[in-house]
């Protein structure tokens, strides 16, 4: 009965509109990227880890309550609204996408890849201005949006399994599963220190559209994992989250590691594009 109750709680919580990796997931991704940064950026990012980790949840904790729907649409893209599988004809240029689909349809689909490109530009500007606290803040925000692109349910109209009798899978997968197995996720989502420069990011929106297409390919497997876990509960064979961890936990950790690696790549790209400014060894105290 406790297992069934857990499923009911998940279904209730999942009516929330605050879709995103949970706070634990976003912090793990941002902190992992900080610790793996290549030289000469590593010292600064390690010193700023706590600040960046805190900023990585601000798009959910501050921006969504403040900006409402305008912020909500920056966290996802429902690819099926714009195209058909394999979604390769969606223009990476925001202007071209607006001309093809119209602003209203594009906003309905979600703006995630284009917003990532915008925040990448903001981070590059902060590097150029040597505004180190703004670098930390925009690094955290950029980490958040990139991480969202690696949550498969951020790429589909079936974002909570509502079309396939999987209602509640969104928060169960991205928040409750990680909270329950926090130590496992923290231990297995570690990146090795980067050696040498990461690959450049010549077109952020195009790169993230490609990653979102790859995330979308995982949706069916994730929904099957949820169905399997619910059936295990009904038959009395297993706890819902124990079964979901077996079926989808490795997927979640793999996606989070990919997200951290991409975050590192974007941070480095913004710094390179800004002219490789010399970074301080410590993050300056914020002025009150």
Secondary structure, DSSP 8 states (H G I E B T S, - for coil): -HHHHHHHHHHHHTT-S--SS-HHHHHHHHHHHHHH--TTTHHHHHHTHHHHHHHTTHIIIIIHHHHTHHHHGGG---HHHH--TT-TTS-SSHHHHHHHH-HHHHHHH--HHHHHHHHHHHHHHHHHTT-HHHHHHHHHHHHHHHHHHTSGGGSSS-TTSTTTT-TTHHHIIIIIHHHHTHHHHHHHS------S-----S-HHHHHHHHHHHHHTTHHHHHHHHHHHHHHHHTTSS-HHHHHIIIIIHHHHHHHHHHHHHHHHHHHHHHHHTT-----SS------
